Amino acid sequence: MSTKKSLEVKLFHYDADITKEWYVGFRMECPTSGKRKPFQIRLGINYEHTVKSRMRVGNDLVELVKQSLDAGWDPFDQPLDIYLENFQTVEVKAKLEADRVEAERIERLGLVNCLQRAFKNREKSFAKKSRTDIEGVLNFAVAAATTLGLDKMIISEARKSTVKAILDQIAIDRQAEYDLHARLGKRKNIFTGNSYNKYKGYLSILFADIEGDDLIEFNPCAKIKNRREIKTNIHRHATEEERTIIVSTLKTNHYRFYKFLSTIHAAGVRIEELMSFKIFDIDHVNKGLKLDHTIAKTDESRIVPLPLFAYDYICEMTDGYPDHYYIFNTDFKPGTFERKRPGDYATKKWREIIKEGLGLSVSLYSFKGLGGEDKRKAGVSKGAVSAGFGHSSLNMTDVYLHGEQDRINAEIRERSPEL
């Protein structure tokens, strides 16, 4: 039997540096050679990814090593994990069982695990770009929660303050990344209120799924106020002069692209959605296009109503083609291209012809909003425009209707009665 003379058991944590392997260490005199041999015990403490949690587990391991040595464990005879399997004290067994139960509880109800599970549950219902964006925000949220020591918080304990802390940490992490890029000579970015609100919105989608599973009583994102946004004007509407130049250029030199643009303007669909329609999606009874939930930005299928001129053009253009062909494919003609042309096929053409060719800083996507704006000017109600867009609320539609506030002000001025 080895001697325990001058035995000191301690946690070696390298000044709390979690990038290094921590261990519980001690030295013990070998009964054969008489020399003091060092021992390092880890038992999974490095699976903890925050200083707080690793320090807690490490200190628990220090106590476990001390208890085992006092109970007769000889490190020269067998490793600690083997000893524990065969000679655990009642107290040690109870603690290990409690730790196992707690680990299972965290696996099932931990904040990070619940968010990741919510994403998996909803993943297939998201459009491709939304899925990529939400997954990115989830990864940033996981990193932020881990930094704050909130990753294993039981989901039912999550509050508005929890999510705000995570969002604030994301802002710190993202800005640090932007600053690093700037020092490397890349473009200087700022984590704006726009980014904060977008991240909050995506987290709200995941928390809504968790709420639907009755794991929380309410969505903690619901009462977090949006931050002030910077208007970037990325999708500003074309001026009358720009519209005239664009329409004339496309009509003259790229007629089918003009009809593609005209359909976006008329139907109010997204570019990716329009590139996804097949000929069998044409609804000849309701004069529209059948938008499947697997294509739509939301998880609901619907009929997209078409003005008669757009319906007539699509019918004429697709006449004689097989039903399984895409309505708009290469060169914006019906056809097949493996599965389909991606949405950026149209945006790349737009950049080449309009942005670079004509030097006009107008986005292709902006014509969806411009179509809604033109409908309102023609007397179509905002509710009808919103329904055509497939929006769940009128507030969402206001984002696209840049002249709506002017119309409201004009209506008040012109129709308000005198006392």
LINWO-V712804 format. One record per helix or strand of 2 or more residues. SS is the DSSP state (~ for helix, > for strand). FROM is the first residue (numbers start at 1). LEN is the number of residues. If there is no record, write none. Layout:
# LINWO-V712804
SS,FROM,LEN / SS,FROM,LEN
This chain:
# LINWO-V712804
>,10,3 / >,23,7 / >,36,6 / ~,45,3 / ~,51,20 / ~,80,8 / ~,90,20 / ~,111,15 / ~,128,20 / ~,155,3 / ~,160,24 / ~,193,20 / ~,240,14 / ~,255,13 / ~,271,6 / ~,279,3 / >,282,2 / >,288,4 / >,302,4 / ~,308,11 / ~,330,3 / ~,343,14 / ~,366,12 / ~,382,8 / ~,394,5 / ~,404,12
